[in-house]
Amino acid sequence: MTCTSTNLSVVAEGMSVATDDATRPKSIDRLASVASRAAIELDDIVQGRNIEPIAIRRLIDILKSEFVPEEGGHPLRRRWGKSSALLVMRRAIDDSNPGSPVAYRDDVLQKTTEILDSLTRVVQEPKVARESSPSEITKLQALCIALSKRVSAAAMTHEDEPPSKR
């Protein structure tokens, strides 16, 4: 079976959710690289380097646009797809914190809100965050790496899937 360039699959541990390039926001296309760069910036903060946390700010903006509802709106309101965004974020959270898996939609939304709050604190006061809670920054860094990997995996085309998944 041939796959067109507009048809993508979100693939995670045997689960597949179809998405469409035409309806997926551009922010999702950049998410893997932004999350990866945010992990590097978080490492720079832990190392005591003075940096401008551009990627961390972009990551906050992308996650807010996907998961934080506007007044009267619904979480996961973007065209990327409720199932796709939830699945990718859930897997990234689980990958970065294997002892505390999230199982339900509300858990993912709550954890994402906590992540956004933590990232915002780090951006606002990097020195304070580094001195008071370096382990929190390390956990955020692990999440950024996991998110980058999961988003990259989600962009796999149908042709890249193993034959058993076709």
Backbone as ProteinMPNN parsed JSONL, in Angstrom:
{"seq_chain_A": "MTCTSTNLSVVAEGMSVATDDATRPKSIDRLASVASRAAIELDDIVQGRNIEPIAIRRLIDILKSEFVPEEGGHPLRRRWGKSSALLVMRRAIDDSNPGSPVAYRDDVLQKTTEILDSLTRVVQEPKVARESSPSEITKLQALCIALSKRVSAAAMTHEDEPPSKR", "coords_chain_A": {"N_chain_A": [[0.847, -1.18, 0.0], [0.569, 2.189, -0.84], [1.604, 5.274, 0.547], [0.487, 8.568, 0.862], [2.03, 11.832, 0.99], [0.538, 13.436, 2.619], [-0.717, 11.945, 4.504], [-0.26, 10.873, 7.653], [0.829, 8.803, 10.397], [0.354, 8.427, 13.85], [2.408, 6.776, 15.891], [2.814, 4.675, 18.533], [3.956, 2.345, 20.599], [2.516, 0.186, 19.312], [0.069, 1.421, 18.883], [-1.94, 3.282, 16.705], [-2.827, 6.347, 15.29], [-4.478, 8.174, 12.963], [-3.388, 11.126, 11.324], [-3.394, 14.299, 9.663], [-1.512, 16.139, 7.395], [-2.456, 18.585, 6.39], [-4.211, 19.545, 8.29], [-2.796, 19.605, 10.611], [-1.3, 21.698, 13.009], [1.404, 24.018, 12.408], [3.023, 24.303, 14.625], [3.285, 21.781, 15.742], [4.885, 20.457, 13.934], [7.317, 21.638, 14.489], [7.76, 20.927, 17.082], [9.342, 18.676, 17.963], [12.033, 19.443, 17.478], [12.106, 21.827, 18.937], [11.588, 20.903, 21.548], [13.853, 19.32, 21.915], [15.897, 21.264, 21.773], [15.12, 22.784, 23.981], [15.727, 20.993, 26.025], [18.5, 21.082, 25.912], [18.93, 23.763, 26.621], [17.928, 23.678, 29.244], [19.867, 22.034, 30.401], [22.046, 23.759, 30.147], [21.243, 25.708, 31.976], [21.298, 24.236, 34.382], [24.035, 23.806, 34.463], [24.896, 26.311, 35.051], [25.248, 28.244, 33.156], [24.787, 31.383, 31.566], [22.065, 31.946, 29.717], [19.741, 32.729, 27.091], [16.572, 31.631, 27.342], [15.191, 30.69, 24.837], [14.123, 28.463, 23.376], [12.864, 27.084, 25.438], [10.854, 28.871, 26.122], [9.435, 28.845, 23.696], [8.599, 26.181, 23.694], [6.888, 26.207, 25.915], [4.901, 27.913, 24.887], [3.933, 26.364, 22.707], [2.971, 24.048, 24.019], [1.03, 25.218, 25.663], [-0.703, 26.166, 23.698], [-1.702, 23.799, 22.722], [-2.728, 22.359, 24.93], [-3.868, 23.974, 26.958], [-6.919, 25.326, 27.715], [-8.73, 27.969, 26.091], [-10.707, 30.564, 27.532], [-13.759, 29.149, 28.253], [-13.265, 27.323, 26.358], [-12.132, 24.132, 25.117], [-9.8, 21.792, 26.4], [-7.102, 20.598, 24.4], [-7.89, 21.608, 21.939], [-6.877, 22.072, 19.434], [-6.303, 21.451, 15.932], [-4.598, 19.349, 15.606], [-5.355, 17.035, 16.781], [-7.148, 15.398, 19.243], [-6.703, 12.79, 20.279], [-4.157, 12.19, 19.252], [-2.426, 14.211, 20.291], [-2.802, 13.782, 23.037], [-1.908, 11.112, 23.289], [0.815, 11.255, 22.492], [1.836, 13.102, 24.386], [1.205, 11.786, 26.769], [2.776, 9.438, 26.562], [5.332, 10.593, 26.509], [5.443, 11.729, 29.058], [5.229, 9.417, 30.625], [7.568, 8.071, 29.757], [9.56, 9.746, 30.749], [9.198, 9.644, 33.436], [9.087, 6.943, 34.745], [8.149, 5.673, 37.086], [5.723, 6.745, 37.786], [3.2, 6.378, 36.105], [0.874, 7.916, 33.834], [-2.549, 7.562, 33.313], [-5.03, 8.436, 32.518], [-6.968, 10.851, 30.653], [-7.462, 13.264, 32.071], [-5.379, 13.104, 33.902], [-3.161, 13.443, 32.247], [-3.601, 16.044, 31.334], [-3.491, 17.448, 33.784], [-0.866, 16.871, 34.632], [0.528, 18.028, 32.512], [-0.11, 20.708, 32.916], [1.243, 21.11, 35.34], [3.863, 20.737, 34.422], [4.093, 22.886, 32.657], [3.893, 24.993, 34.515], [6.246, 24.55, 35.999], [8.233, 24.848, 34.001], [7.812, 27.528, 33.392], [8.524, 28.76, 35.813], [11.271, 28.18, 35.818], [12.131, 29.615, 33.575], [11.528, 32.222, 34.362], [13.066, 32.653, 36.685], [15.904, 31.515, 36.445], [18.334, 31.149, 37.903], [17.5, 30.953, 40.578], [15.887, 28.674, 40.362], [17.83, 26.787, 39.623], [19.452, 26.737, 41.912], [17.645, 26.099, 43.977], [16.138, 23.871, 43.175], [17.526, 21.76, 41.5], [17.021, 19.123, 40.734], [14.425, 19.155, 39.803], [14.721, 20.577, 37.44], [16.293, 18.765, 36.051], [14.437, 16.685, 35.747], [12.598, 17.973, 34.097], [14.203, 18.292, 31.881], [14.549, 15.603, 31.114], [11.908, 15.058, 30.399], [11.628, 16.773, 28.184], [13.415, 15.595, 26.371], [12.198, 13.072, 26.062], [9.757, 13.909, 24.985], [10.575, 15.043, 22.572], [11.527, 12.725, 21.279], [9.157, 11.183, 21.147], [7.434, 12.803, 19.615], [8.871, 12.863, 17.254], [8.711, 10.154, 16.567], [5.998, 10.03, 16.165], [5.699, 11.278, 13.777], [6.315, 9.462, 11.878], [5.921, 8.061, 8.691], [3.395, 6.143, 7.053], [4.647, 4.347, 5.36], [7.003, 3.907, 6.665], [6.334, 2.342, 8.765], [6.508, -0.83, 10.428], [5.928, -3.914, 8.605], [3.948, -5.446, 9.918], [2.235, -3.56, 10.986], [0.872, -2.401, 8.942]], "CA_chain_A": [[0.0, 0.0, 0.0], [1.346, 3.411, -0.931], [1.166, 6.317, 1.469], [0.733, 9.915, 0.349], [2.767, 12.67, 1.941], [-0.368, 14.143, 3.529], [-1.273, 11.014, 5.466], [0.726, 10.419, 8.633], [0.305, 8.011, 11.501], [0.984, 8.581, 15.145], [2.703, 5.406, 16.254], [3.417, 4.537, 19.856], [3.745, 1.045, 21.216], [1.462, -0.573, 18.676], [-1.147, 2.188, 18.689], [-1.832, 4.152, 15.539], [-3.898, 7.315, 15.154], [-4.223, 8.907, 11.726], [-3.411, 12.579, 11.333], [-3.355, 14.833, 8.316], [-0.626, 17.297, 7.298], [-3.182, 19.819, 6.101], [-4.91, 20.033, 9.477], [-1.885, 19.636, 11.756], [-0.687, 23.018, 13.113], [2.846, 24.094, 12.181], [3.72, 24.178, 15.9], [3.58, 20.377, 15.984], [6.03, 20.119, 13.099], [8.521, 22.156, 15.138], [7.816, 20.511, 18.479], [10.461, 17.771, 18.257], [13.292, 20.202, 17.56], [11.996, 22.789, 20.045], [11.746, 20.146, 22.791], [15.266, 18.938, 21.988], [16.666, 22.48, 22.103], [14.766, 23.142, 25.359], [16.508, 20.109, 26.9], [19.869, 21.631, 25.943], [18.888, 24.99, 27.422], [17.786, 23.281, 30.647], [21.189, 21.59, 30.818], [22.848, 24.976, 30.317], [20.831, 26.336, 33.243], [21.848, 23.405, 35.456], [25.486, 24.015, 34.453], [25.175, 27.671, 35.499], [25.531, 29.135, 32.025], [23.792, 32.42, 31.296], [21.498, 31.759, 28.376], [18.391, 33.227, 26.849], [15.821, 30.376, 27.148], [14.276, 30.874, 23.712], [13.42, 27.21, 23.081], [11.972, 26.763, 26.565], [9.676, 29.737, 25.939], [8.662, 28.317, 22.558], [7.96, 24.944, 24.139], [5.759, 26.618, 26.753], [3.852, 28.427, 23.992], [3.342, 25.261, 21.943], [2.18, 23.201, 24.923], [-0.17, 25.973, 26.049], [-1.632, 26.222, 22.568], [-2.306, 22.481, 22.534], [-3.328, 21.744, 26.116], [-4.522, 24.884, 27.888], [-8.099, 25.851, 27.028], [-9.102, 29.365, 26.183], [-11.898, 30.659, 28.367], [-14.914, 28.509, 27.65], [-12.817, 26.37, 25.352], [-11.864, 22.757, 25.517], [-8.405, 21.385, 26.24], [-6.825, 19.838, 23.189], [-8.776, 22.176, 20.944], [-6.205, 22.276, 18.164], [-6.622, 20.519, 14.857], [-3.665, 18.231, 15.585], [-6.122, 15.848, 17.14], [-7.172, 15.124, 20.684], [-6.071, 11.504, 20.565], [-2.741, 12.256, 18.912], [-1.731, 15.038, 21.274], [-2.842, 13.076, 24.32], [-1.063, 9.929, 23.228], [2.225, 11.658, 22.469], [2.199, 13.705, 25.674], [1.14, 10.732, 27.793], [3.957, 8.579, 26.427], [6.511, 11.368, 26.909], [5.409, 11.832, 30.526], [5.558, 8.081, 31.142], [8.978, 7.781, 29.467], [10.453, 10.568, 31.569], [8.932, 9.382, 34.847], [8.513, 5.595, 34.674], [7.544, 5.229, 38.339], [4.408, 7.359, 37.969], [2.535, 6.47, 34.808], [-0.42, 8.593, 33.759], [-3.422, 6.645, 32.597], [-6.273, 9.05, 32.082], [-6.907, 12.151, 29.992], [-7.332, 14.322, 33.074], [-4.026, 13.007, 34.469], [-2.245, 14.041, 31.279], [-3.824, 17.496, 31.368], [-2.988, 17.946, 35.059], [0.598, 16.782, 34.6], [0.998, 19.026, 31.556], [-0.215, 21.999, 33.606], [2.358, 21.151, 36.285], [5.081, 20.899, 33.624], [4.096, 24.282, 32.2], [4.206, 25.833, 35.676], [7.664, 24.364, 36.314], [9.028, 25.484, 32.943], [7.655, 28.981, 33.551], [9.369, 29.157, 36.953], [12.673, 28.098, 35.392], [12.382, 30.731, 32.656], [11.448, 33.486, 35.094], [14.165, 32.744, 37.655], [16.758, 30.336, 36.233], [19.318, 30.984, 38.974], [16.769, 30.461, 41.75], [15.495, 27.29, 40.075], [19.039, 25.954, 39.654], [19.931, 26.607, 43.285], [16.661, 25.519, 44.893], [15.606, 22.577, 42.747], [18.168, 21.238, 40.288], [16.41, 17.855, 40.335], [13.235, 19.487, 39.017], [15.201, 20.938, 36.107], [16.718, 17.515, 35.424], [13.213, 15.986, 35.349], [12.076, 18.695, 32.934], [15.095, 17.959, 30.771], [14.182, 14.242, 30.687], [10.629, 15.156, 29.712], [11.863, 17.389, 26.873], [14.035, 14.577, 25.519], [11.161, 12.084, 25.757], [8.78, 14.542, 24.103], [11.199, 15.135, 21.252], [11.529, 11.378, 20.693], [7.786, 10.746, 20.863], [6.913, 13.579, 18.485], [9.569, 12.363, 16.065], [8.114, 8.861, 16.233], [4.638, 10.281, 15.696], [5.759, 11.777, 12.407], [6.645, 8.363, 10.973], [4.911, 7.833, 7.664], [2.878, 4.776, 6.972], [5.646, 3.524, 4.684], [8.068, 3.592, 7.608], [5.845, 1.401, 9.755], [6.829, -2.232, 10.156], [4.87, -4.577, 7.835], [2.861, -5.929, 10.781], [1.355, -2.453, 11.349], [0.221, -1.873, 7.738]], "C_chain_A": [[0.889, 1.237, 0.0], [0.744, 4.464, -0.02], [1.46, 7.674, 0.854], [1.43, 10.738, 1.409], [1.849, 13.403, 2.898], [-0.952, 13.231, 4.592], [-0.172, 10.513, 6.385], [0.043, 9.559, 9.673], [1.068, 8.361, 12.759], [1.16, 7.173, 15.674], [3.382, 5.386, 17.615], [2.998, 3.197, 20.441], [2.525, 0.318, 20.648], [0.166, 0.176, 18.457], [-0.939, 3.131, 17.514], [-3.056, 5.045, 15.457], [-3.585, 8.142, 13.919], [-4.28, 10.403, 11.978], [-3.278, 13.032, 9.897], [-2.494, 16.087, 8.311], [-1.381, 18.597, 7.149], [-3.863, 20.387, 7.331], [-4.018, 20.117, 10.699], [-1.243, 21.013, 11.829], [0.828, 22.952, 12.92], [3.617, 23.913, 13.487], [4.1, 22.733, 16.191], [4.782, 19.945, 15.161], [7.342, 20.568, 13.745], [8.739, 21.591, 16.535], [9.009, 19.618, 18.803], [11.759, 18.549, 18.398], [13.253, 21.221, 18.692], [12.195, 22.073, 21.379], [13.198, 19.721, 22.991], [16.135, 20.13, 22.392], [16.365, 22.938, 23.531], [15.536, 22.27, 26.358], [17.947, 20.609, 27.018], [19.911, 22.894, 26.792], [18.731, 24.675, 28.912], [19.115, 22.776, 31.202], [22.114, 22.789, 31.04], [22.525, 25.671, 31.635], [21.396, 25.558, 34.427], [23.356, 23.636, 35.589], [25.879, 25.437, 34.858], [25.521, 28.638, 34.374], [24.417, 30.169, 31.884], [23.316, 32.266, 29.854], [20.168, 32.495, 28.297], [17.545, 32.0, 26.502], [14.752, 30.476, 26.052], [13.464, 29.604, 23.445], [12.472, 26.818, 24.212], [10.695, 27.6, 26.447], [8.804, 29.24, 24.784], [7.928, 27.04, 22.941], [6.743, 25.259, 25.008], [4.605, 27.08, 25.867], [3.157, 27.307, 23.224], [2.47, 24.399, 22.84], [0.919, 23.923, 25.384], [-1.181, 25.981, 24.916], [-2.339, 24.891, 22.35], [-3.134, 22.014, 23.72], [-4.07, 22.675, 27.057], [-5.712, 25.524, 27.18], [-8.2, 27.369, 27.144], [-10.356, 29.404, 27.026], [-13.091, 30.088, 27.618], [-14.553, 27.469, 26.603], [-12.573, 25.001, 25.943], [-10.376, 22.481, 25.411], [-8.262, 20.557, 24.968], [-7.704, 20.308, 22.029], [-8.161, 22.284, 19.56], [-6.546, 21.172, 17.181], [-5.694, 19.313, 14.84], [-4.373, 16.935, 15.959], [-6.008, 15.532, 18.613], [-6.411, 13.851, 21.011], [-4.579, 11.557, 20.33], [-1.95, 13.024, 19.953], [-1.683, 14.35, 22.632], [-1.887, 11.9, 24.345], [0.416, 10.292, 23.292], [2.644, 12.218, 23.826], [2.189, 12.65, 26.788], [2.385, 9.852, 27.753], [5.23, 9.309, 26.848], [6.581, 11.495, 28.43], [5.801, 10.492, 31.142], [7.03, 7.741, 30.938], [9.911, 8.52, 30.416], [10.274, 10.318, 33.062], [8.296, 8.005, 34.976], [7.832, 5.111, 35.952], [6.146, 5.757, 38.569], [3.686, 7.499, 36.636], [1.214, 7.239, 34.903], [-1.319, 7.752, 32.872], [-4.636, 7.322, 31.978], [-6.039, 10.427, 31.489], [-6.692, 13.275, 31.002], [-5.96, 14.306, 33.744], [-3.009, 13.669, 33.546], [-2.376, 15.56, 31.316], [-3.284, 18.111, 32.652], [-1.462, 17.956, 35.077], [1.178, 17.82, 33.638], [0.935, 20.426, 32.161], [0.933, 22.16, 34.604], [3.685, 21.381, 35.556], [5.195, 22.342, 33.141], [4.444, 25.234, 33.33], [5.695, 25.743, 36.018], [8.559, 25.027, 35.276], [8.974, 27.008, 33.063], [8.512, 29.491, 34.709], [10.843, 29.172, 36.566], [13.021, 29.274, 34.481], [12.428, 32.056, 33.409], [12.637, 33.69, 36.021], [15.106, 31.554, 37.511], [17.757, 30.092, 37.366], [18.658, 30.425, 40.235], [16.379, 29.001, 41.545], [16.689, 26.353, 40.17], [19.496, 25.708, 41.088], [18.943, 25.887, 44.194], [16.165, 24.141, 44.47], [16.237, 22.088, 41.444], [17.557, 19.918, 39.81], [15.138, 18.095, 39.515], [13.639, 19.843, 37.585], [15.637, 19.686, 35.355], [15.512, 16.699, 34.96], [12.581, 16.65, 34.126], [12.9, 18.387, 31.691], [14.755, 16.564, 30.233], [12.852, 14.257, 29.937], [10.817, 15.741, 28.31], [12.48, 16.391, 25.891], [12.992, 13.536, 25.103], [10.121, 12.659, 24.795], [9.326, 14.66, 22.686], [11.179, 13.776, 20.548], [10.123, 10.941, 20.288], [7.175, 11.511, 19.694], [7.577, 13.123, 17.192], [8.988, 11.026, 15.621], [6.711, 9.039, 15.665], [4.607, 10.745, 14.247], [6.138, 10.697, 11.406], [5.546, 8.21, 9.93], [4.485, 6.383, 7.67], [3.899, 3.845, 6.312], [6.768, 3.115, 5.624], [7.63, 2.601, 8.674], [6.307, -0.013, 9.413], [5.669, -2.893, 9.416], [3.701, -5.044, 8.694], [1.869, -4.837, 11.152], [0.586, -1.908, 10.144], [-1.148, -2.451, 7.553]], "O_chain_A": [[1.854, 1.314, 0.761], [-0.472, 4.532, 0.158], [2.57, 7.908, 0.375], [1.422, 10.384, 2.588], [2.32, 13.945, 3.898], [-1.624, 13.712, 5.505], [0.74, 9.811, 5.949], [-1.18, 9.585, 9.81], [2.281, 8.567, 12.73], [0.183, 6.455, 15.883], [4.419, 6.021, 17.807], [1.825, 2.966, 20.734], [1.631, -0.104, 21.382], [-0.768, -0.39, 17.888], [0.136, 3.711, 17.36], [-4.188, 4.569, 15.543], [-2.52, 8.754, 13.844], [-5.112, 10.887, 12.746], [-3.068, 12.21, 9.005], [-2.706, 16.995, 9.116], [-0.987, 19.611, 7.725], [-4.074, 21.597, 7.411], [-4.436, 20.647, 11.728], [-0.69, 21.477, 10.833], [1.455, 21.941, 13.236], [4.746, 23.423, 13.47], [5.128, 22.479, 16.819], [5.607, 19.159, 15.627], [8.373, 19.922, 13.554], [9.814, 21.768, 17.107], [9.633, 19.804, 19.848], [12.508, 18.329, 19.349], [14.272, 21.454, 19.343], [12.898, 22.583, 22.252], [13.712, 19.76, 24.109], [17.005, 20.008, 23.254], [17.259, 23.428, 24.221], [15.949, 22.751, 27.413], [18.539, 20.565, 28.097], [20.827, 23.074, 27.595], [19.341, 25.339, 29.751], [19.452, 23.06, 32.351], [22.873, 22.822, 32.008], [23.419, 26.161, 32.325], [21.915, 26.154, 35.37], [23.888, 23.659, 36.699], [27.065, 25.735, 34.993], [26.033, 29.729, 34.624], [23.241, 29.852, 32.065], [24.083, 32.438, 28.906], [19.562, 32.833, 29.313], [17.775, 31.381, 25.463], [13.557, 30.359, 26.324], [12.243, 29.671, 23.303], [11.395, 26.278, 23.96], [9.591, 27.094, 26.65], [7.578, 29.221, 24.889], [6.774, 26.84, 22.56], [5.689, 24.643, 24.851], [3.46, 26.679, 26.078], [1.932, 27.301, 23.103], [1.348, 24.055, 22.467], [-0.144, 23.312, 25.485], [-2.38, 25.822, 25.146], [-3.461, 24.862, 21.844], [-4.145, 21.337, 23.534], [-4.842, 22.201, 27.89], [-5.54, 26.19, 26.16], [-7.812, 27.965, 28.149], [-11.005, 28.376, 27.217], [-13.391, 30.492, 26.495], [-15.426, 26.816, 26.032], [-12.79, 24.767, 27.132], [-9.743, 22.889, 24.438], [-9.207, 19.901, 24.53], [-8.196, 19.5, 21.241], [-8.874, 22.565, 18.597], [-7.017, 20.1, 17.56], [-5.967, 18.344, 14.131], [-4.005, 15.861, 15.484], [-4.911, 15.414, 19.158], [-5.573, 13.835, 21.912], [-3.809, 11.023, 21.128], [-0.925, 12.548, 20.442], [-0.646, 14.339, 23.295], [-1.144, 11.713, 25.309], [1.176, 9.702, 24.06], [3.692, 11.846, 24.356], [3.073, 12.637, 27.644], [2.978, 9.557, 28.791], [6.108, 8.715, 27.474], [7.657, 11.383, 29.017], [6.61, 10.44, 32.069], [7.672, 7.189, 31.831], [10.933, 7.979, 30.837], [11.109, 10.735, 33.865], [7.108, 7.895, 35.278], [7.002, 4.204, 35.887], [5.445, 5.273, 39.457], [3.57, 8.6, 36.097], [0.533, 7.207, 35.929], [-0.904, 7.286, 31.811], [-5.203, 6.817, 31.009], [-5.042, 11.085, 31.785], [-5.836, 14.137, 30.805], [-5.432, 15.356, 34.112], [-2.106, 14.369, 34.004], [-1.374, 16.276, 31.329], [-2.681, 19.184, 32.616], [-0.846, 18.938, 35.489], [2.212, 18.423, 33.928], [1.833, 21.239, 31.939], [1.526, 23.234, 34.697], [4.532, 22.139, 36.03], [6.267, 22.945, 33.21], [5.206, 26.18, 33.132], [6.329, 26.761, 36.295], [9.534, 25.692, 35.628], [9.978, 27.69, 32.857], [9.152, 30.536, 34.597], [11.579, 30.082, 36.948], [14.096, 29.861, 34.61], [13.268, 32.91, 33.124], [13.156, 34.801, 36.122], [15.109, 30.669, 38.366], [17.996, 28.945, 37.742], [19.2, 29.527, 40.879], [16.526, 28.183, 42.453], [16.585, 25.259, 40.725], [19.882, 24.592, 41.435], [19.352, 25.143, 45.086], [15.808, 23.327, 45.321], [15.569, 22.009, 40.412], [17.574, 19.627, 38.614], [14.821, 17.307, 38.624], [12.967, 19.449, 36.631], [15.381, 19.559, 34.157], [15.556, 16.086, 33.894], [12.088, 15.968, 33.228], [12.364, 18.241, 30.593], [14.684, 16.373, 29.019], [12.691, 13.544, 28.947], [10.221, 15.248, 27.352], [12.105, 16.352, 24.719], [12.913, 13.164, 23.933], [9.66, 11.962, 23.89], [8.613, 14.404, 21.716], [10.852, 13.689, 19.365], [9.929, 10.39, 19.205], [6.472, 10.925, 18.871], [6.921, 13.011, 16.156], [8.796, 10.797, 14.427], [6.29, 8.285, 14.788], [3.586, 10.612, 13.572], [6.27, 10.977, 10.214], [4.363, 8.229, 10.269], [5.156, 5.519, 8.233], [3.993, 2.674, 6.679], [7.416, 2.091, 5.408], [8.465, 2.074, 9.41], [6.476, -0.349, 8.241], [4.525, -2.471, 9.584], [2.562, -5.035, 8.227], [0.762, -5.147, 11.592], [-0.27, -1.038, 10.308], [-1.835, -2.115, 6.589]]}, "name": "protein", "num_of_chains": 1, "seq": "MTCTSTNLSVVAEGMSVATDDATRPKSIDRLASVASRAAIELDDIVQGRNIEPIAIRRLIDILKSEFVPEEGGHPLRRRWGKSSALLVMRRAIDDSNPGSPVAYRDDVLQKTTEILDSLTRVVQEPKVARESSPSEITKLQALCIALSKRVSAAAMTHEDEPPSKR"}
